[in-house]
Amino acid sequence: MANKTSWRLLPADLLELQIGQIDLLMAMYPEDIMLGDHEQRALNALRNAIDDGEAGDFNEAPAVSLVLALPIIDDDSSAAHKIHLDLTAPFTYEGSQIPDEPPYFKLRVQQPSWLSRAATSQLQDAVPEGEDLLSTIEHVKETAARAHENSLQSQATSATSAFDSGPLVRVWFYFPSISTRSKRDDFIKFAPTYNLTGFLFAGKPGLLCVEGYSQSIDEYMRFIKTESWGDIPAHHKKVSERYRETAERVFSDMTEITDFVGERRGQRQNRGDMKAVEEWLDERGLKEALTKVLM
C-alpha cells in the first residue's frame, strides 16, 4: 500500500467525475451492482470531501471496489448468462502533476462456471487498456458472449461424436408455451451441431419438429434442457414428445417459422395460428403427422 506521502487526492472536479461513473453504473445496472458497507462509507466520505472543498481525512489512498454481475445476453437476466467483474475506482494520483482526467478503473474478470481458467485468462487479456469505462464493459460483454457461445458449442460437439447411426427419424415436440427469444434461438443455433433439421413454431402452444438420428435428437434435447434451460425451474421445463416416425428429411435446415406462418393473436400476440401451420405443413406432405401431434 502506498504511504500517505506518495499519493494525493484528486481535485474536486475529478472526484466528481469518478463518482459520477459509479453513479452511472448503479443507474444502468441497479439489480446487478454489489457495493459493500465499507465501500459505501468510503464513497460517502469522498462526496463529503467534494461538498466541503477539502482533501478529507484519509489514512490510506481511497478507492471504491464493486462487483458488477454483467448480463451478457440482452434479453435474459439469468445468473447463467452473467459474468462477474471486479471494478475498482481509484481516487488519487501520484507525483506533483495534477492529471487532466480521473484514472481508469481497474477491471478483473471472475471465472464463471461455464468457462475454463485458461479461457477466462484470455478474456482478461483481451480487456482493452486506455478506453473509457462503458466502452471497456461493452467490449467485455461482447467477448464474454462469444466465449459463452463457443463453450456451449464445444460441449455440444463433444457430446455427439458417436450418435449419427441408425435410421433417420422425424420427432415432434409440443410446448404449452415457449416465448423467450434466447431459448428459441438456441434451438436453431445448436441444431447443426447435431446434424438436425426441422422447424420451431413458438408461442402458446409451441411446436418443434426435428429430423435426424434418434440418439442425436435425444442428446440435442438433453443439451437444451441442461444448458440452454439450465436456469429455468424444473416445473417450467414443459415439453413433451408427441410423435416419432422413421422418415426422409423434408427440411434442409433448422429454422423458426413463428413470424412468417399465420398471424399472431392474443393480448400479448403470443397465440399462434395452428390452421396456418397445418396448411404450411400440408404443402410439405406433413399434415397427417401434425394431426397426430395435436390429438
C-alpha positions in Angstrom: 0.0 0.0 0.0 1.3 3.4 -1.0 2.2 5.6 2.1 0.4 8.9 2.5 3.2 11.0 1.2 3.3 9.2 -2.2 -0.3 9.9 -3.2 -2.6 12.9 -3.4 -6.4 13.1 -3.5 -7.8 14.0 -6.9 -9.2 17.6 -7.1 -12.9 18.1 -6.5 -13.8 18.2 -10.2 -12.1 14.9 -10.9 -13.5 13.3 -7.8 -16.9 14.3 -9.0 -16.3 12.7 -12.4 -15.1 9.5 -10.9 -18.0 9.2 -8.5 -20.3 10.1 -11.4 -19.1 7.0 -13.3 -20.1 4.8 -10.3 -23.5 6.5 -10.0 -24.0 5.9 -13.8 -23.2 2.2 -13.4 -25.6 1.9 -10.5 -28.3 3.6 -12.5 -27.6 1.3 -15.5 -27.4 -1.9 -13.5 -29.5 -1.3 -10.4 -30.0 -5.0 -9.7 -26.5 -6.2 -10.7 -24.2 -4.0 -8.7 -22.8 -5.2 -5.3 -21.3 -2.5 -3.1 -20.2 -3.3 0.4 -20.8 -1.2 3.5 -17.1 -0.2 3.7 -17.2 0.8 0.1 -20.3 2.8 0.6 -18.8 4.7 3.6 -15.7 5.5 1.5 -17.9 6.8 -1.3 -19.8 9.0 1.2 -16.5 10.3 2.6 -15.4 11.2 -0.9 -18.7 13.0 -1.6 -18.3 15.0 1.6 -14.8 15.9 0.5 -16.3 17.5 -2.6 -19.0 19.3 -0.7 -16.6 20.6 1.9 -14.0 21.6 -0.6 -11.3 19.9 1.5 -8.9 17.0 0.9 -10.6 14.9 3.5 -9.0 12.8 6.3 -7.9 9.6 4.6 -5.4 7.4 6.3 -4.8 5.5 3.1 -5.3 6.0 -0.6 -9.1 5.9 -1.0 -10.5 3.5 -3.7 -14.0 2.1 -4.2 -14.4 -1.5 -5.3 -17.6 -3.0 -6.5 -18.8 -6.2 -8.3 -20.9 -5.9 -11.5 -22.9 -9.0 -12.5 -22.8 -8.1 -16.1 -25.6 -9.7 -18.3 -24.0 -11.0 -21.5 -27.3 -11.8 -23.3 -29.6 -8.7 -23.6 -33.0 -10.4 -23.3 -32.0 -12.8 -20.5 -31.1 -11.7 -16.9 -30.5 -15.2 -15.5 -27.4 -15.9 -13.4 -26.2 -18.5 -16.0 -25.9 -15.7 -18.5 -23.9 -13.2 -16.4 -20.2 -12.7 -15.9 -18.9 -11.0 -12.7 -16.5 -8.1 -13.0 -14.5 -6.7 -10.1 -14.2 -3.0 -10.6 -12.0 -0.6 -8.6 -12.2 3.1 -8.9 -9.0 5.0 -7.8 -9.4 8.5 -6.4 -5.8 9.5 -6.1 -2.7 10.3 -8.2 1.0 10.3 -7.6 3.5 13.0 -8.4 3.2 16.7 -8.5 1.3 17.0 -11.8 -2.5 17.1 -11.4 -4.0 14.8 -14.1 -6.4 16.1 -16.7 -8.7 13.1 -16.3 -9.5 10.7 -13.4 -7.5 7.4 -13.5 -9.0 4.5 -15.3 -11.0 1.9 -13.3 -9.2 -1.4 -12.7 -11.2 -4.4 -14.0 -10.8 -8.1 -13.2 -12.9 -10.9 -14.7 -14.1 -13.5 -12.2 -14.1 -17.1 -13.7 -17.7 -18.2 -14.4 -18.7 -21.8 -14.0 -19.2 -22.2 -17.8 -15.6 -21.1 -18.7 -12.3 -22.7 -18.1 -9.5 -20.9 -16.3 -7.4 -20.6 -19.5 -10.4 -19.1 -21.4 -11.0 -16.7 -18.5 -7.4 -15.6 -18.7 -7.8 -15.0 -22.4 -10.9 -12.9 -21.6 -8.9 -10.9 -19.1 -6.0 -10.4 -21.5 -8.5 -9.1 -24.1 -9.7 -6.3 -21.8 -8.7 -3.1 -23.6 -6.5 -0.5 -22.0 -6.9 3.2 -22.2 -10.6 3.2 -23.0 -13.5 4.7 -21.0 -15.3 2.5 -18.6 -18.5 2.0 -20.5 -16.7 1.1 -23.7 -14.5 -1.4 -21.8 -17.5 -3.0 -20.2 -19.3 -3.3 -23.6 -16.1 -4.9 -25.0 -16.0 -7.4 -22.2 -19.7 -8.2 -22.7 -19.3 -8.9 -26.4 -16.2 -11.0 -25.8 -17.8 -13.0 -23.0 -20.9 -13.6 -25.0 -18.8 -15.2 -27.8 -16.8 -17.2 -25.2 -20.1 -18.4 -23.8 -21.4 -19.5 -27.2 -18.1 -21.2 -28.0 -18.2 -23.1 -24.7 -21.8 -24.4 -25.4 -20.8 -25.3 -29.0 -17.8 -27.2 -27.7 -19.9 -29.1 -25.1 -22.5 -30.0 -27.8 -19.8 -31.2 -30.3 -18.1 -33.4 -27.7 -21.5 -35.0 -26.8 -22.4 -36.0 -30.3 -19.4 -37.8 -31.6 -20.9 -41.3 -32.0 -24.6 -40.6 -32.4 -25.1 -40.5 -36.2 -26.2 -44.0 -36.8 -29.4 -45.9 -37.4 -32.5 -44.8 -39.5 -33.4 -41.2 -39.9 -36.4 -40.2 -37.9 -38.7 -37.2 -37.5 -39.7 -36.3 -34.0 -42.4 -33.8 -32.9 -42.4 -32.0 -29.6 -45.2 -29.9 -28.0 -44.8 -26.9 -25.7 -47.7 -25.5 -23.7 -45.7 -22.2 -24.1 -42.3 -21.1 -25.4 -41.5 -17.4 -25.9 -38.1 -16.4 -24.6 -36.0 -15.2 -27.5 -32.7 -16.6 -26.3 -34.2 -20.0 -25.6 -35.8 -20.1 -29.1 -32.5 -19.1 -30.7 -30.7 -21.9 -29.0 -32.9 -24.5 -30.7 -31.9 -23.1 -34.1 -28.3 -22.3 -33.2 -27.3 -25.8 -31.9 -29.3 -28.0 -34.3 -26.5 -28.1 -37.0 -24.0 -29.3 -34.3 -26.2 -32.5 -34.0 -26.8 -32.6 -37.8 -30.5 -31.9 -37.3 -33.1 -30.2 -39.5 -36.7 -29.1 -38.9 -38.6 -26.1 -37.6 -39.7 -24.3 -34.4 -43.0 -22.6 -34.0 -43.1 -20.5 -30.8 -46.0 -19.2 -28.8 -48.9 -20.8 -26.9 -48.8 -23.6 -27.8 -45.4 -24.2 -29.5 -44.2 -26.9 -31.8 -40.7 -28.3 -32.5 -40.1 -30.7 -35.4 -36.7 -32.3 -35.6 -35.2 -34.6 -38.3 -32.1 -36.6 -37.7 -30.8 -39.7 -36.0 -32.7 -40.8 -32.8 -29.7 -40.6 -30.5 -28.6 -37.2 -31.9 -32.1 -35.9 -31.3 -32.2 -37.2 -27.7 -28.8 -35.7 -26.9 -29.8 -32.4 -28.5 -32.9 -32.2 -26.3 -30.9 -33.2 -23.2 -28.4 -30.5 -24.0 -31.1 -27.9 -24.5 -32.7 -28.8 -21.1 -29.5 -28.9 -19.1 -27.6 -26.0 -20.8 -29.9 -23.6 -22.5 -32.7 -24.2 -19.9 -30.3 -24.6 -17.0 -31.6 -21.5 -15.2 -35.3 -22.4 -15.6 -37.0 -24.1 -12.7 -37.7 -27.8 -13.4 -41.5 -27.3 -13.2 -41.3 -24.8 -16.0 -39.4 -27.0 -18.4 -42.6 -28.3 -20.0 -42.1 -30.0 -23.3 -43.4 -33.4 -24.4 -42.5 -35.7 -27.3 -45.8 -36.4 -29.2 -44.8 -38.4 -32.2 -41.7 -40.2 -33.6 -41.6 -41.7 -37.1 -39.0 -43.1 -39.5 -38.8 -40.7 -42.4 -36.6 -39.0 -45.0 -35.6 -35.4 -44.5 -38.1 -32.8 -45.7 -36.3 -29.7 -44.3 -32.9 -28.5 -45.5 -32.0 -26.8 -42.2 -33.4 -25.8 -38.8 -35.4 -22.6 -38.9 -38.0 -20.7 -36.9 -41.3 -20.1 -38.7 -43.1 -18.2 -35.9 -43.1 -14.8 -37.7 -43.9 -15.8 -41.2 -46.6 -18.6 -40.8 -50.0 -17.3 -39.9 -51.0 -14.3 -37.7 -50.3 -13.8 -34.0 -53.3 -13.5 -31.7 -54.0 -12.9 -28.0 -53.3 -9.9 -25.7 -49.5 -10.4 -26.0 -49.6 -11.6 -29.6 -48.3 -15.0 -28.4 -51.0 -17.3 -29.7 -50.1 -18.9 -33.0 -52.4 -19.7 -35.9 -52.3 -23.6 -35.9 -54.6 -23.6 -39.0 -51.9 -21.7 -40.9 -49.3 -24.1 -39.6 -51.4 -27.0 -40.8 -51.7 -25.5 -44.3 -47.9 -24.8 -44.3 -47.2 -28.5 -43.4 -49.8 -29.8 -45.9 -47.7 -28.2 -48.7 -44.8 -30.4 -47.4 -46.8 -33.6 -47.1 -46.8 -33.5 -43.3 -50.4 -32.6 -42.4 -51.2 -36.1 -41.2 -48.3 -36.0 -38.8 -49.4 -32.7 -37.3 -52.9 -34.2 -36.7 -51.2 -37.0 -34.6 -49.2 -34.4 -32.7 -52.2 -32.3 -31.7 -54.6 -35.2 -30.9 
